[in-house]
Amino acid sequence: MPVDEQLFREAMSLVAAPIAVVTTTDGTGRRWGFTASSLTSVSMNPPLVLVGIGHTSSCHAALTSAPEFVINVLGSEDGSLARKFSTSGVDRFADTNLVTWPGTSLPLVAGAVVAMRCSMADVVLAGDHDLLIGQLLDVRLGDGSPDPLVWFRRGFHSRKEPEYSR
C-alpha cells in the first residue's frame, strides 16, 4: 500500500530543491510561466534536464506542447518573483525583470543564477504531473554567482537569509 499523501508531502518538504521559473511562448506569442521546484539533470550526452509540471497548472497545455522552453534558476533575491509565478489569477509577467532570450521570443529572467534554453525532447506522464524533458540548446550563466533560492520546509530559503518566506 502506498504511503499516505500527507506523510509524503511532509517527507518531501525536508528535501531542499532549487527554485526555477519555467517560461515559454505559445503559437500566438502569449507568454507562459510557472514556478518549479522539481528540476534535475537527466543526461550528459545528450545534455538533458527534467522539470515537473502539475496537470492542474494553468500553464500545463502551453508548456507540454511548446517546442522550446527556458528554465530560469532563481537567486536568493528572487523570492518575490518565485511567489508571483506560483500565484494563480495574476499577470505573472507584469512588473518583472524578464527580457527575451536573444533571437527568440522566449521569456528570460535577466538575473537568473543560470538559464537553460531547451527544446522539448519528451513529455512523460508521472502520476498527477508531466515531466518535461528538455535538450539544452543554450545556457546563460549569471553574473557574480548569487546564492540560489531553494524550497525547504514549505518556504523559500537562501544562504544569505535564514528564511525568505513561509
ChimeraX attribute file (.defattr): number of C-alpha atoms within 10 A of each C-alpha:
attribute: neighborCount
match mode: 1-to-1
recipient: residues
	/A:1	3
	/A:2	5
	/A:3	7
	/A:4	8
	/A:5	9
	/A:6	9
	/A:7	10
	/A:8	11
	/A:9	12
	/A:10	12
	/A:11	11
	/A:12	14
	/A:13	15
	/A:14	12
	/A:15	11
	/A:16	17
	/A:17	20
	/A:18	19
	/A:19	26
	/A:20	31
	/A:21	25
	/A:22	27
	/A:23	25
	/A:24	24
	/A:25	21
	/A:26	17
	/A:27	10
	/A:28	6
	/A:29	10
	/A:30	11
	/A:31	17
	/A:32	23
	/A:33	24
	/A:34	24
	/A:35	22
	/A:36	23
	/A:37	18
	/A:38	15
	/A:39	19
	/A:40	14
	/A:41	12
	/A:42	14
	/A:43	11
	/A:44	9
	/A:45	7
	/A:46	9
	/A:47	13
	/A:48	19
	/A:49	22
	/A:50	21
	/A:51	20
	/A:52	21
	/A:53	23
	/A:54	15
	/A:55	16
	/A:56	10
	/A:57	15
	/A:58	15
	/A:59	18
	/A:60	18
	/A:61	13
	/A:62	19
	/A:63	25
	/A:64	20
	/A:65	13
	/A:66	16
	/A:67	16
	/A:68	22
	/A:69	26
	/A:70	27
	/A:71	31
	/A:72	26
	/A:73	27
	/A:74	27
	/A:75	24
	/A:76	21
	/A:77	18
	/A:78	20
	/A:79	19
	/A:80	14
	/A:81	19
	/A:82	21
	/A:83	15
	/A:84	19
	/A:85	21
	/A:86	17
	/A:87	12
	/A:88	11
	/A:89	7
	/A:90	10
	/A:91	11
	/A:92	19
	/A:93	15
	/A:94	9
	/A:95	8
	/A:96	12
	/A:97	13
	/A:98	15
	/A:99	13
	/A:100	12
	/A:101	17
	/A:102	9
	/A:103	6
	/A:104	9
	/A:105	15
	/A:106	22
	/A:107	25
	/A:108	25
	/A:109	26
	/A:110	18
	/A:111	22
	/A:112	27
	/A:113	22
	/A:114	21
	/A:115	24
	/A:116	22
	/A:117	23
	/A:118	22
	/A:119	19
	/A:120	20
	/A:121	16
	/A:122	14
	/A:123	17
	/A:124	14
	/A:125	12
	/A:126	12
	/A:127	9
	/A:128	10
	/A:129	16
	/A:130	20
	/A:131	20
	/A:132	24
	/A:133	23
	/A:134	26
	/A:135	24
	/A:136	20
	/A:137	13
	/A:138	12
	/A:139	14
	/A:140	15
	/A:141	13
	/A:142	17
	/A:143	11
	/A:144	8
	/A:145	12
	/A:146	18
	/A:147	16
	/A:148	22
	/A:149	27
	/A:150	24
	/A:151	22
	/A:152	19
	/A:153	16
	/A:154	14
	/A:155	14
	/A:156	25
	/A:157	26
	/A:158	19
	/A:159	13
	/A:160	13
	/A:161	13
	/A:162	9
	/A:163	12
	/A:164	19
	/A:165	13
	/A:166	10
